[in-house]
C-alpha cells in the first residue's frame, strides 16, 4: 500500500482517476512491489557496473564465450563482497572492495597455489639413441631408476615392437654400428624408467634396488 495524491483536473487521465479517489485528496493505493521498486530506484546508479568498472577481469579474446565467463567471474566476486557486508558481526567484512579482492586472491593461492608436478615421461627416438626430455635438453645416458622393486614391474607397454633402450645405448657406446638391438613389447613404467627393455636388461637394471 502506497499513499498517492489526487491528480489535477488538467492532467491527461485526471477525470478518470479522480473518480477513484472520491472526496479525499490522498488515499492509500495497492501497488505491485516490482512497480514500486522501479519508481523508487529508476534514477539511481547502476551499482553492479560501478563495482565492475573499478576492478575487472576482462581480457581481449577472439572467441565469444570467454567474455561471458569473465562477466560471471566479476559478478560472483561482487556478489560475494556484498554478501560478506551483510553477514552477522563475527563474519562481517567492513573493508573496501580492493582489500576484499586481495584477501580473496591470497586465500585462493594458499588453497590451490601448490601444484603437484608429475614426473615427465621420457622417450627416445627410433633414429638415434639420444634420450630426449625436451627440445632443449638432451641426454646420452639413461637415468638411474629409484624407489623399490615393488614400484617397478616388467609389463607390456605397447602393441608394436620397439628396440630395447638399454641395448641400444650399449651398442652405441661400444660403437658397434652393424648390430641392432633386440625388439620387445615389454618394459618398465616405474620411477625413473618409462622405457622399453628386454628381459635381461630389465633384470640387470633393477637388481640393485631395495626390495621394499
Secondary structure, 3 states (H helix, E strand, C coil): CEEEECCCCCCCCHHHHHHHHCCCCEEEECCCHHHHHHHHHCCCCCHHHHHHHHCCCCCCCCCCHHHHHHHHHHHHHHHHHHHHCCCCCCCCCCCCHHHHHHHHHHHHHHHHCCCCCCCCCCEECCCCCCEECCCCCEECCCCCCCCEHHHCCCEECCCCCEECHHHHHHHHHCCCCCCCCCEECEEECCCCCCEECCHHHHHHHCCCCECC
